[in-house]
């Protein structure tokens, strides 16, 4: 999710391969399909621009640099993980990662309430059950420090049962 503003900048603003509406649809589709959103997005944009060869090229272009960089960083980390400098760098990166993820969430929120004509928020389209489940999850995570995987699984099961019974 942290890469969404970067992808939006390249795909919508800089190269204009997609409109903002298509980009919003891309985020939705990428969230529903298995796999990381960046790879799904790259594949979708690649297929849109150059068909199957474009999808393959975009997907490999998205995955390969990350694999190489992460492999090098993992080797460096395991070699030097006990140094205070390395621990300090990792501690300093945490706020940056949180800021990137927050920026992505804010961007998606803004995209969801604005369209080409301006503000388009309509309260009748809010799922109050989903909103209540979200608030309950956040409260549970903060108050009782529960395992996030258990909270997500529980929320999914409870939401599924509620929506199936409606």
Beta strands, then each sheet from edge to edge (+ up, - down):
strand 1: 114-115
strand 2: 118-119
sheet 1: 1+ 2-
end
